[in-house]
Amino acid sequence: MLRIGLLTSGGDCQALNATMRGVVKGLANNVKDLEVYGFMNGYKGLIYGDYRMLTSKDFSGILTRGGTILGTSRQPFKLMREPDANGLNKVEAMTQTYHKLRLDCLVILGGNGTQKTANLLREEGLNILHLPKTIDNDIWGTDMTFGFYSAVNIATDAIDCIHTTASSHQRVFIVEVMGHKVGWLTLYAGIASGADVILIPEIPYDIDKVVAAIEKRSRNGSGFTILAVAEGAIAKEDAALPKKELKKKMEANAKKYPSVSYKIAKEIEEKTGMEIRVTVPGHTQRGGSPCPYDRVLSTRIGSEAAQLIMDKEYGYMVGIINGKIKKVPLESCAGKLKMVAPDDQVVQDAKRIGISFGD
């Protein structure tokens, strides 16, 4: 009898269900006796023993379904070693649940924080596999995360729709794309939608250069400009501040502006007198059905995870490198962010065609 556990943790995204389906189908078609336990609402289910046995019916028809059939929650890694409100040792509780069910492996789907806890459980002696999901595409050790391209499609569609009204009214529009620490999603969606300015956390912007890019378009006869701005976009002068001063300034800005895009809009208005509009697609970028690319990627990742389980190879993240599905040791990637390098080829290609990054 092979017994595995599944859980999805952190922010939801497209293709979580498709990935779990890949794991279970890969095992069910090759293992005679299989039991699958689903932990509800992320690590909470593992901590408090909230789980249910899953059957083949649970994985039927979910390839195209967004979200997660198991539910999810955020359990900060930095608090995992701290007892809960009732004094419960969370790490001990998770290991006890694992052993109580006599699991052969626990398959964990999630982003960076989820991955760090997965590695913690590996260090505790549990058989763990991590499958990398995030719309941010910021997990070290894999070229792509499932959920990313689906989110790119949605963010791109949002910016595409803004183009028509921006050109009709001859206005400057800012579309704020998700991404607090990294800018992959904004970068790809900005290029795909023909944005004129792309601002991402890894390349601090100079507002005067952003304004110069807008005014250059006006001089060339373009009456509108589209800015794709990441949630975590930061001005050069702010990026140069010590952490404590930056935190204080960010707190002050949060009282004045709903987000960084509104701050940028105000500064552009003051410098140009132009009318600026801000659009925030928000959590729509996490929702809906996974795109075909993500369905294929998640199925392949899930299938490879099934093979690793059958081979009794644990302690890995399953990612994709140069088009090939690969196993990556968890200890080598946990806790690392894959950032956009300012000299990344994609950035240079974008600059070559005239896209401004405000630097």
Backbone torsions as a table, in degrees:
resi	resn	phi	psi	omega
1	MET	NA	127.2	176.3
2	LEU	-104.0	125.8	-179.4
3	ARG	-119.6	123.8	177.3
4	ILE	-125.8	155.0	174.3
5	GLY	-114.8	150.0	177.5
6	LEU	-128.6	138.3	169.9
7	LEU	-149.4	149.1	176.1
8	THR	-118.0	131.5	-173.1
9	SER	-134.3	153.9	179.1
10	GLY	86.6	-161.6	179.4
11	GLY	-65.2	144.0	179.6
12	ASP	-77.4	167.6	174.4
13	CYS	-163.4	175.5	177.5
14	GLN	-70.8	151.8	172.2
15	ALA	80.2	6.0	172.1
16	LEU	-62.4	-46.8	179.6
17	ASN	-64.0	-41.0	-179.7
18	ALA	-62.2	-36.3	-179.5
19	THR	-70.4	-44.9	177.0
20	MET	-61.1	-39.4	176.9
21	ARG	-58.9	-42.5	179.4
22	GLY	-61.6	-41.7	178.9
23	VAL	-62.0	-52.0	-173.5
24	VAL	-68.5	-41.9	178.1
25	LYS	-65.1	-38.1	178.3
26	GLY	-62.4	-35.4	178.1
27	LEU	-80.6	-45.3	-175.3
28	ALA	-60.9	-31.5	-179.2
29	ASN	-82.1	-5.0	-175.9
30	ASN	-132.7	-9.1	-178.5
31	VAL	-119.1	133.0	-175.8
32	LYS	-70.7	-51.2	-178.0
33	ASP	-114.1	117.2	-175.1
34	LEU	-137.3	133.0	171.8
35	GLU	-123.0	133.1	-179.0
36	VAL	-121.2	124.5	178.9
37	TYR	-111.2	127.5	177.3
38	GLY	-103.5	125.4	178.9
39	PHE	-92.5	130.4	-172.2
40	MET	-84.7	137.7	174.6
41	ASN	57.5	49.2	172.4
42	GLY	70.1	-144.9	-177.4
43	TYR	-65.1	-20.0	176.1
44	LYS	-55.8	-44.2	-179.1
45	GLY	-62.9	-36.4	178.9
46	LEU	-73.0	-36.9	-179.7
47	ILE	-68.5	-46.7	-172.2
48	TYR	-103.3	11.2	175.6
49	GLY	67.8	33.4	178.8
50	ASP	-97.2	99.0	-176.0
51	TYR	-148.4	167.6	173.1
52	ARG	-147.9	151.9	176.8
53	MET	-77.3	134.6	-177.9
54	LEU	-103.4	147.6	179.1
55	THR	-117.9	176.0	180.0
56	SER	-59.5	-29.6	179.4
57	LYS	-63.1	-31.9	179.9
58	ASP	-65.1	-23.6	-175.8
59	PHE	-106.3	8.5	177.8
60	SER	-88.7	129.5	176.3
61	GLY	76.8	17.0	-177.2
62	ILE	-108.0	2.6	178.9
63	LEU	-57.1	-37.5	-175.4
64	THR	-100.6	3.1	-174.5
65	ARG	-90.7	126.9	178.5
66	GLY	-76.6	-179.1	-180.0
67	GLY	69.3	-152.1	179.6
68	THR	-145.7	131.2	-179.4
69	ILE	-68.5	-14.3	-179.1
70	LEU	-96.1	-10.7	-173.7
71	GLY	75.8	164.2	-178.6
72	THR	-149.3	166.7	176.5
73	SER	-158.9	164.3	177.2
74	ARG	-100.8	124.0	176.2
75	GLN	-124.0	95.1	-174.2
76	PRO	-52.3	131.8	-178.9
77	PHE	-58.8	-38.4	-176.0
78	LYS	-65.3	-15.8	179.9
79	LEU	-102.9	0.2	-175.2
80	MET	-65.4	-32.0	-179.9
81	ARG	-84.8	-6.5	-180.0
82	GLU	-93.0	138.4	178.8
83	PRO	-61.5	154.6	177.1
84	ASP	-77.9	-172.6	-175.4
85	ALA	-61.1	-24.3	-179.9
86	ASN	-100.3	10.6	177.4
87	GLY	84.1	10.4	-178.7
88	LEU	-73.4	132.4	174.6
89	ASN	-78.2	106.8	-172.0
90	LYS	-66.7	-40.5	-179.6
91	VAL	-65.6	-43.9	178.1
92	GLU	-62.8	-39.6	-179.9
93	ALA	-64.7	-39.1	179.6
94	MET	-65.7	-42.4	179.9
95	THR	-67.3	-35.8	178.4
96	GLN	-65.4	-41.7	178.0
97	THR	-62.5	-43.1	178.9
98	TYR	-57.3	-49.4	-176.6
99	HIS	-73.1	-33.0	178.0
100	LYS	-59.1	-39.7	-179.6
101	LEU	-86.3	-1.5	-179.7
102	ARG	53.1	48.0	-179.0
103	LEU	-71.8	143.1	173.0
104	ASP	-87.9	-26.2	-179.4
105	CYS	-161.5	146.6	172.8
106	LEU	-115.6	120.6	-179.7
107	VAL	-99.5	121.0	-173.4
108	ILE	-116.8	124.3	179.1
109	LEU	-107.3	123.2	-179.7
110	GLY	176.7	-178.1	-177.6
111	GLY	-94.6	-148.0	-172.3
112	ASN	-64.5	-48.5	179.5
113	GLY	-63.6	-42.5	177.4
114	THR	-59.4	-41.8	-178.4
115	GLN	-64.0	-38.0	-179.9
116	LYS	-64.8	-39.4	177.5
117	THR	-70.4	-34.9	175.9
118	ALA	-60.3	-42.0	178.9
119	ASN	-68.0	-35.7	175.5
120	LEU	-59.1	-44.4	180.0
121	LEU	-67.3	-34.0	174.0
122	ARG	-61.5	-42.8	179.0
123	GLU	-65.1	-24.6	177.5
124	GLU	-81.5	-1.2	175.2
125	GLY	99.2	6.8	179.3
126	LEU	-85.9	151.6	176.0
127	ASN	-82.8	111.1	-170.9
128	ILE	-124.6	142.0	164.9
129	LEU	-128.8	137.2	178.0
130	HIS	-113.7	133.3	178.3
131	LEU	-115.4	120.8	-167.2
132	PRO	-81.4	109.7	175.2
133	LYS	-117.0	138.9	167.3
134	THR	176.8	141.4	175.9
135	ILE	-73.8	-9.7	-177.7
136	ASP	-85.0	-18.3	-178.3
137	ASN	55.0	39.2	-172.5
138	ASP	-111.1	18.2	-178.6
139	ILE	-89.2	127.4	-179.4
140	TRP	-68.1	139.0	173.6
141	GLY	98.0	-1.2	174.9
142	THR	-138.2	140.2	179.8
143	ASP	-70.3	-28.6	-174.5
144	MET	-146.7	144.4	173.5
145	THR	-111.3	145.8	177.4
146	PHE	-73.1	141.1	-172.9
147	GLY	107.6	-27.8	-175.5
148	PHE	-64.6	-54.3	-175.6
149	TYR	-67.1	-30.2	175.5
150	SER	-64.1	-42.1	178.1
151	ALA	-68.1	-36.7	176.0
152	VAL	-59.3	-42.8	179.3
153	ASN	-58.6	-44.8	-176.9
154	ILE	-69.4	-45.4	179.3
155	ALA	-63.5	-38.1	178.2
156	THR	-64.4	-44.1	178.2
157	ASP	-59.6	-40.2	179.8
158	ALA	-61.9	-44.7	-179.6
159	ILE	-69.7	-37.5	176.6
160	ASP	-57.1	-44.4	-178.9
161	CYS	-65.1	-33.7	179.0
162	ILE	-67.5	-30.9	-178.0
163	HIS	-54.0	-43.0	-175.1
164	THR	-67.3	-43.4	-179.4
165	THR	-74.1	-33.2	178.0
166	ALA	-64.3	-42.7	-179.9
167	SER	-71.4	-34.2	179.5
168	SER	-66.0	-40.5	-175.8
169	HIS	-98.8	-1.4	179.6
170	GLN	54.5	54.6	-177.8
171	ARG	-123.5	166.9	171.9
172	VAL	-95.2	126.5	178.4
173	PHE	-118.4	137.7	173.0
174	ILE	-110.6	126.7	174.3
175	VAL	-111.8	118.8	-177.5
176	GLU	-90.5	121.9	-177.0
177	VAL	-106.9	147.1	-179.1
178	MET	-62.4	149.5	179.5
179	GLY	140.0	92.7	-178.0
180	HIS	-78.5	-40.5	-173.7
181	LYS	-110.9	-27.6	-178.0
182	VAL	-129.7	157.9	-171.2
183	GLY	-115.2	17.5	-178.1
184	TRP	-56.2	-45.3	-176.7
185	LEU	-64.2	-44.5	178.2
186	THR	-65.6	-40.3	179.9
187	LEU	-60.9	-50.9	-177.2
188	TYR	-69.2	-44.3	-179.7
189	ALA	-66.3	-37.0	179.2
190	GLY	-64.3	-44.7	178.6
191	ILE	-67.0	-44.6	-176.5
192	ALA	-63.2	-29.0	-176.4
193	SER	-99.0	-0.2	-179.5
194	GLY	73.8	31.1	176.4
195	ALA	-62.0	148.3	-178.1
196	ASP	-89.6	-28.9	179.1
197	VAL	-132.8	134.6	176.7
198	ILE	-126.5	122.6	-179.5
199	LEU	-117.7	120.9	-177.9
200	ILE	-128.4	158.3	-175.3
201	PRO	-59.2	-32.6	-174.4
202	GLU	-75.1	-16.0	-179.9
203	ILE	-123.0	88.6	-179.4
204	PRO	-55.3	139.2	-174.0
205	TYR	-100.4	153.9	171.0
206	ASP	-106.2	116.1	-174.6
207	ILE	-59.4	-31.2	178.9
208	ASP	-66.6	-33.8	177.9
209	LYS	-75.0	-30.6	173.6
210	VAL	-64.7	-45.9	178.1
211	VAL	-61.8	-41.5	179.8
212	ALA	-60.7	-38.2	179.0
213	ALA	-65.8	-39.4	178.8
214	ILE	-66.8	-45.4	-178.7
215	GLU	-67.0	-33.4	176.9
216	LYS	-62.6	-41.3	177.4
217	ARG	-63.5	-40.0	179.7
218	SER	-63.0	-43.0	179.3
219	ARG	-64.3	-30.7	-179.4
220	ASN	-86.1	6.0	175.7
221	GLY	94.5	4.0	176.4
222	SER	-92.0	114.4	-174.8
223	GLY	-84.0	-2.8	-179.9
224	PHE	-135.7	158.5	178.0
225	THR	-141.5	139.1	177.2
226	ILE	-111.7	126.0	175.1
227	LEU	-110.9	126.4	170.8
228	ALA	-98.8	114.4	-172.4
229	VAL	-120.4	125.4	176.5
230	ALA	-73.9	149.6	177.9
231	GLU	-53.0	-35.3	-175.7
232	GLY	-97.4	15.5	177.6
233	ALA	-56.3	142.4	-175.1
234	ILE	-140.8	141.3	178.6
235	ALA	-74.1	153.5	-178.6
236	LYS	-58.4	-42.4	-177.8
237	GLU	-66.7	-30.9	177.7
238	ASP	-75.3	-38.8	180.0
239	ALA	-63.2	-24.7	-178.4
240	ALA	-84.1	-8.9	-177.3
241	LEU	-75.2	150.4	171.0
242	PRO	-62.1	155.6	-173.8
243	LYS	-55.1	-43.0	-177.7
244	LYS	-65.8	-42.8	179.2
245	GLU	-66.8	-38.9	179.0
246	LEU	-63.7	-43.3	179.4
247	LYS	-60.3	-42.9	179.9
248	LYS	-64.3	-40.7	180.0
249	LYS	-68.8	-39.3	178.9
250	MET	-64.2	-38.2	177.8
251	GLU	-65.0	-39.6	178.1
252	ALA	-66.7	-41.5	179.2
253	ASN	-64.0	-35.5	-178.6
254	ALA	-64.4	-26.0	178.3
255	LYS	-78.7	-22.7	-177.7
256	LYS	-97.9	-32.1	-173.8
257	TYR	-130.4	142.0	177.0
258	PRO	-61.6	-31.5	179.0
259	SER	-164.1	176.6	-176.9
260	VAL	-61.7	-31.8	-178.3
261	SER	-62.3	-37.0	179.5
262	TYR	-70.8	-32.9	175.8
263	LYS	-65.7	-45.8	179.3
264	ILE	-63.0	-41.3	179.5
265	ALA	-60.2	-43.6	-179.8
266	LYS	-63.3	-42.3	-178.9
267	GLU	-66.2	-39.4	178.8
268	ILE	-66.5	-42.1	178.5
269	GLU	-59.4	-43.7	-178.5
270	GLU	-65.6	-33.5	-176.4
271	LYS	-86.9	-22.6	-174.1
272	THR	-121.4	-22.6	-174.6
273	GLY	77.8	4.1	180.0
274	MET	-76.8	158.8	177.2
275	GLU	-91.7	123.6	-175.0
276	ILE	-114.3	139.2	175.6
277	ARG	-121.6	142.4	-179.3
278	VAL	-117.5	133.6	175.0
279	THR	-125.1	133.9	-178.5
280	VAL	-124.1	99.7	178.6
281	PRO	-63.2	-27.7	174.4
282	GLY	58.3	-135.3	-171.6
283	HIS	-73.8	-3.5	172.5
284	THR	-60.5	-24.8	-179.2
285	GLN	-68.7	-17.8	177.9
286	ARG	-92.9	-12.9	-166.7
287	GLY	-100.4	-180.0	177.3
288	GLY	80.8	-174.8	-177.6
289	SER	-77.2	148.8	175.1
290	PRO	-68.0	145.2	177.5
291	CYS	-72.1	164.0	-179.3
292	PRO	-54.1	-40.5	179.5
293	TYR	-58.5	-46.3	-178.3
294	ASP	-67.5	-32.5	177.3
295	ARG	-64.1	-41.0	178.6
296	VAL	-69.2	-48.3	-178.2
297	LEU	-59.7	-47.8	-177.2
298	SER	-66.3	-36.5	177.1
299	THR	-64.6	-42.9	179.3
300	ARG	-65.4	-42.9	179.1
301	ILE	-63.5	-44.3	179.1
302	GLY	-63.0	-42.3	179.5
303	SER	-63.1	-42.9	178.9
304	GLU	-65.4	-37.1	176.6
305	ALA	-61.5	-40.0	177.3
306	ALA	-59.9	-42.1	179.6
307	GLN	-64.5	-41.4	178.8
308	LEU	-62.3	-39.0	178.4
309	ILE	-63.8	-44.4	179.7
310	MET	-64.8	-31.1	178.4
311	ASP	-86.9	-0.9	-178.8
312	LYS	58.6	41.2	176.2
313	GLU	-106.4	113.4	-174.1
314	TYR	-124.3	169.5	178.7
315	GLY	86.2	25.1	-176.8
316	TYR	-122.6	155.8	160.8
317	MET	-97.2	142.2	176.6
318	VAL	-104.1	113.9	-177.8
319	GLY	-129.0	-171.5	177.9
320	ILE	-125.9	128.8	-178.8
321	ILE	-132.8	120.8	-178.9
322	ASN	52.7	40.8	176.1
323	GLY	82.6	-3.7	-179.1
324	LYS	-110.0	136.0	175.7
325	ILE	-73.9	126.6	-174.1
326	LYS	-129.9	155.7	171.2
327	LYS	-98.3	134.0	-178.1
328	VAL	-124.9	125.5	-179.8
329	PRO	-55.4	130.7	-177.5
330	LEU	-57.3	-39.8	-176.4
331	GLU	-65.7	-19.3	-177.8
332	SER	-87.0	-14.7	-176.5
333	CYS	-123.7	-20.4	-177.5
334	ALA	-61.2	131.0	177.4
335	GLY	87.4	0.7	-179.8
336	LYS	-104.8	139.1	177.2
337	LEU	-102.2	138.5	174.3
338	LYS	-95.9	102.9	-175.8
339	MET	-92.1	163.3	171.0
340	VAL	-82.0	120.3	176.5
341	ALA	-77.1	135.2	179.9
342	PRO	-55.3	-27.1	179.2
343	ASP	-101.3	16.0	177.8
344	ASP	-55.6	144.6	-177.3
345	GLN	-58.3	-36.2	179.6
346	VAL	-63.4	-41.1	178.4
347	VAL	-64.4	-44.7	-179.0
348	GLN	-64.6	-39.0	177.0
349	ASP	-62.1	-40.8	179.8
350	ALA	-65.9	-42.7	179.8
351	LYS	-63.7	-35.8	-177.7
352	ARG	-62.3	-30.4	-179.2
353	ILE	-93.8	7.8	172.2
354	GLY	102.3	4.2	177.3
355	ILE	-74.2	131.5	179.2
356	SER	-93.2	139.7	174.2
357	PHE	-109.7	10.4	176.9
358	GLY	70.7	14.5	-179.2
359	ASP	-111.0	NA	NA
